[in-house]
Amino acid sequence: MKFRFTVIMLVITILLLSACGKKEIKNAVDWPIKDFSATNQDNKSFGLKDLKGKVWISDFIFTSCADVCPPMTQHVAKLQKMVKDNGLKNVEFVSFSVDPSVDSPEGLARYAKQFQADFTNWTFLTGYTQQFIENYAMTNYKAFVKKPDEGSQVIHQTYLYLIDQKGHIRKSYNGFNNVPYDEIIHDIKALQ
């Protein structure tokens, strides 16, 4: 009887201790992302299969953006450095162009270099139609993207999205100002 009680207490203790170390994502969502076919800054094919098994952060930008995209891209560059400084592995960054008829792979590469983007784990995407990215953003990210008939500025939301290893969006964050860097790093760690 005493042995049985000791075993039960040991199991309970192990379960409690393992639960204490587990990190949790507050206000998490679970939105699956559908596959996509795009071209990266190196003019190579890229899709969801290239991200399988990795945690990733994605956003929507375009190279001729006059206001929100440069600060957003700078914030992602800072996050990329923080991920490296924290020794986090299998974390990718993906920036979808919302102006694919203007943003060529070469143009995206030039834009990314302005922010010292490290292409080993940061991919900039184009090579799809305007209609595709508008529909894809709304359907998968619940994000508004619209290129007006007049002018060169594409209207889009300024969130950063955390996606898990299965290709499910788990959370979104303000990507333009007051970016919660520490919270994002915490949430990446929670998924690993």
Disulfide bonds with the S-S distance in Angstrom:
none
